[in-house]
Structures are given as structure tokens and as C-alpha cells.
Amino acid sequence: MLKELEYAVLGILSDRQPCTAYVVRRAFLDSPSSHWSGSAGAIYPLVRRLEKRGLVRSKARRADGRSSRLYRLTKPGLRELRTWLRPPLPPAAGLMNIDPLRVRVRFLEVLDVDQRLAVIDEATEKLRDYLKQIEPEALQLKAVGEHFSYLIGRGAVLSVRAQLTWLKEVRAALKP
């Protein structure tokens, strides 16, 4: 059984094939999710492992005087991706993601009231700035017909809005 990151790589390859491992890596680096972007350095060896397992194949390519490999899914790779996407989903699919902000709120009691409010205010500002960035990106995806990419972006927008609503409640609860 593959790991989530490996399945995500198969998905990106399916979407962008034929493409280089760099294109796959860029997809993770450009992802709004910090969970995925931290894995970007692991992509090259991971793609090679997937090729050894027969889930992807590559072909040498020379462009701009540099050599690279173009990757695409094999039939077994596509089968593996489809199996992963279909029910039954693993229990983790319904779990809350790790959220460093929620963790910090749990321990705010070690700070005085003004420091607590400063944490919430800074987090609120960062989330608002982030929302200003991702909302237009999601709308652009919708405008160009990138339906599934738009849905991912829309999910990110709604998640950030939910966090902002929650932070408003936290701030109100912290006021003396």
C-alpha cells in the first residue's frame, strides 16, 4: 500500500502527464497547503521509487541543452490511483488536519491577556492576508474551467473563513 504523498504524486502525474519530476515538485511547492509543500524535496526519489514499482514510466528528454525525464502513469499506476480515490475511504480522511494555530490556542493560558489577544490578532491578520491571496486564485481557476482545481481552492477559502470565524469567537472569549 502506498502513502498519501505517493498517491498525490500519482494524481499530479495523471493530471499533468507527460511531465518532469520538477513539474510534480512545483505542484507541491505551489500548493496552499503547508503539509504538502514541505514534501517537495522528497519528490525526486519518490518518483523514481514509483517507476521501480511499475506505477510510472519515463522517457529521456533533452530541452534547453539539459536532459530530463518525462513521466507518465502506467496502467497499473492508474489502477492504483483509482483504487485509492474510491470508497471505502480510510478513517483519516474524515479527521481534522494538524493546525498549529489550534495547538497554540490550547496553551494561551501561559500568556497574559494582552499577549493572548496579540496572538489572536496576528493570526487573524495573517489569515485575512492569505484569504486575499487565495480567493482570486480560486476564482481564476473557475474562470478558466479548471473545475477540480477550483473546488480545491474553494475548499481552502472556506476553511480560512471558518478559521477567521473561530478566531473571532476566541478573541471574544479572551477579553477581560
C-alpha positions in Angstrom: 0.0 0.0 0.0 1.3 3.5 -0.9 1.4 6.5 1.4 -0.7 9.6 0.9 2.2 11.5 -0.7 2.7 8.8 -3.2 -0.9 8.8 -4.2 -0.8 12.6 -4.5 2.2 12.2 -6.9 0.2 9.7 -9.0 -2.6 12.2 -9.1 -0.4 15.1 -10.2 1.2 12.9 -12.8 -2.2 11.8 -14.0 -3.3 15.4 -14.4 -0.1 16.8 -16.0 1.4 13.9 -17.9 3.8 13.7 -19.5 5.8 15.9 -17.2 9.1 16.1 -15.4 9.6 15.4 -11.7 10.3 19.1 -11.4 6.7 19.8 -12.5 5.4 17.5 -9.8 7.7 19.1 -7.2 6.5 22.6 -8.3 2.9 21.5 -7.8 3.7 20.7 -4.1 5.7 23.9 -3.7 2.9 26.0 -5.1 0.3 24.2 -3.0 -1.6 26.4 -0.5 -1.1 23.5 2.0 2.0 23.7 4.1 1.5 20.0 4.7 2.4 19.2 1.0 5.0 21.9 0.3 7.3 20.5 3.0 7.5 17.3 1.0 8.7 18.9 -2.2 12.3 17.7 -1.7 11.1 14.1 -1.4 9.6 14.1 -4.8 12.5 13.1 -7.0 13.4 9.9 -5.1 9.6 9.1 -4.7 9.0 9.3 -8.5 12.0 7.0 -9.0 10.5 4.5 -6.5 7.2 4.7 -8.3 8.9 3.9 -11.5 10.7 0.9 -10.0 7.4 -0.4 -8.8 6.0 -0.1 -12.3 3.4 2.6 -11.5 5.0 5.2 -13.7 7.3 5.1 -16.7 9.7 7.7 -18.0 11.3 8.7 -21.2 14.5 10.7 -21.6 14.1 14.2 -23.0 16.6 16.9 -23.9 15.4 20.5 -23.8 17.4 23.7 -23.5 20.6 21.7 -23.5 19.6 19.8 -20.4 18.4 16.3 -20.1 15.4 15.3 -18.0 12.8 12.6 -17.9 9.2 12.8 -18.8 7.0 10.7 -16.6 3.5 9.3 -17.1 1.3 6.8 -15.3 1.3 3.2 -16.4 -2.0 1.2 -16.4 -1.1 -0.3 -13.0 -0.4 3.3 -11.8 -3.8 4.5 -13.0 -5.5 1.4 -11.4 -3.7 2.2 -8.1 -4.8 5.8 -8.2 -8.4 4.9 -9.0 -8.5 2.3 -6.2 -7.2 5.0 -3.7 -9.8 7.5 -4.8 -12.8 5.2 -4.5 -14.6 4.2 -1.3 -14.1 2.9 1.2 -12.0 5.9 2.4 -9.6 5.4 5.3 -10.7 6.7 8.7 -8.1 9.5 8.5 -9.9 11.0 5.5 -12.5 12.4 7.9 -10.1 13.7 10.6 -9.2 17.3 11.3 -5.8 18.3 10.0 -3.0 19.3 12.3 -3.4 23.0 12.9 -0.6 24.9 14.6 -3.0 27.7 15.5 -5.4 25.5 17.4 -2.5 24.0 19.3 -1.3 27.4 20.3 -4.8 28.5 21.5 -4.8 25.4 23.7 -1.8 26.8 25.6 -2.6 30.5 25.6 -3.2 30.4 29.4 0.5 30.8 30.0 0.4 34.3 28.5 -1.2 37.4 30.0 -4.4 38.7 28.4 -2.7 41.3 26.2 -0.3 38.7 24.9 -3.1 36.3 24.2 -5.0 39.0 22.2 -1.8 39.8 20.3 -1.5 36.2 19.2 -5.1 36.1 18.0 -4.9 39.5 16.3 -1.7 38.5 14.4 -3.2 35.1 13.4 -6.3 36.9 12.2 -4.3 39.4 10.2 -2.2 36.6 8.6 -5.4 34.6 7.7 -7.0 37.7 6.2 -3.9 38.3 4.0 -3.9 34.7 3.0 -7.6 34.9 2.1 -6.9 37.9 -0.1 -4.3 35.8 -2.0 -6.3 32.5 -2.4 -9.7 33.9 -3.2 -8.8 35.5 -6.5 -6.7 32.4 -7.4 -9.7 30.2 -6.9 -11.9 32.4 -8.9 -9.3 32.5 -11.7 -9.3 28.7 -11.7 -13.1 28.7 -12.1 -12.9 31.3 -14.9 -10.5 29.1 -17.0 -12.5 26.0 -16.5 -10.2 24.2 -14.0 -13.2 22.7 -12.2 -11.4 20.3 -9.8 -8.6 22.8 -9.0 -11.3 25.4 -8.4 -13.0 23.1 -5.9 -9.7 22.6 -4.0 -9.2 26.4 -3.9 -12.8 26.9 -2.8 -12.3 24.4 0.0 -9.2 26.4 1.1 -11.2 29.6 1.0 -14.0 28.2 3.1 -11.5 26.7 5.6 -9.8 30.0 6.1 -13.2 31.8 6.5 -14.1 29.2 9.1 -10.8 29.8 11.0 -11.5 33.5 10.9 -14.9 33.0 12.4 -13.4 30.8 15.1 -10.7 33.3 15.9 -13.4 36.0 16.3 -15.1 33.7 18.9 -11.7 33.0 20.6 -10.9 36.7 20.8 -14.3 37.5 22.4 -13.8 34.7 24.9 -10.4 36.1 25.9 -11.4 39.6 26.5 -11.5 40.5 30.2 
